[in-house]
């Protein structure tokens, strides 16, 4: 076992988001070791490192959308210094911390994260089944609150140490913890025969209480996203993009557009224009759960 893998596996993974990040740490070590030709130690942390710089406008954000066995989104925050070190390693440039960060460096880091995500998807298969991870540049921090935040630290201690912050959406965190939740549900079911007759004959809970609890959530604001299509591109194609370039997506004009809630498909429809703004006329709805009681 390499030094990098041993370091990444030093902390026993916990069920849920921590175990998922453990796979990211191991995959990060593997890819960086191949690029640099020497082991790159990495480790996960459940608490923010004491020397972690606060969020800044110069931070680089990437969004990881997971589909398949795991559905949801995960935002990644990288400081400018970490982006530069990763890009220089990936592009085989000399390590120069005083070099100005460019668009080429950012695109190189996205391509690097995509390669790491491919290995993560393979490593997560045994735990969560087939998953697909799409990595894209995010213009800013996510609009949704983080349901689970973890940190990956890589490289040697000191100024050269790299830190990547991972923030899981509520949907992804829930699915990462799903197995643990299902086990908790199974425990009372197995103990059911030991319940006394008096408890077994107790009247069921008032369904009105459940309806009232659901009503309390109806005014929660949710962020919806329209997806017109996607396309995979080579790094050199991305670097050749310039104003006026046209990128063809994998969806035809007459095909419906997806409406996403926290990375999950909830409806499809056709694009319309309403008072100068884009809108979506729903043509097909995906069920989100049981119908609301009237």
HELIX and SHEET records of a PDB file:
HELIX    1   1 UNK A    3  UNK A    8  1                                   6    
HELIX    2   2 UNK A   17  UNK A   36  1                                  20    
HELIX    3   3 UNK A   80  UNK A   90  1                                  11    
HELIX    4   4 UNK A  103  UNK A  128  1                                  26    
HELIX    5   5 UNK A  170  UNK A  176  1                                   7    
HELIX    6   6 UNK A  178  UNK A  190  1                                  13    
HELIX    7   7 UNK A  192  UNK A  194  5                                   3    
HELIX    8   8 UNK A  197  UNK A  200  1                                   4    
HELIX    9   9 UNK A  207  UNK A  217  1                                  11    
HELIX   10  10 UNK A  235  UNK A  239  1                                   5    
SHEET    1   A 6 UNK A  42  UNK A  45  0                                        
SHEET    2   A 6 UNK A 148  UNK A 154 -1                                        
SHEET    3   A 6 UNK A 162  UNK A 168 -1                                        
SHEET    4   A 6 UNK A  72  UNK A  78 -1                                        
SHEET    5   A 6 UNK A  60  UNK A  68 -1                                        
SHEET    6   A 6 UNK A 131  UNK A 138 -1                                        
SHEET    1   B 4 UNK A 224  UNK A 227  0                                        
SHEET    2   B 4 UNK A 257  UNK A 261 -1                                        
SHEET    3   B 4 UNK A 264  UNK A 274 -1                                        
SHEET    4   B 4 UNK A 277  UNK A 285 -1                                        
END                                                                             
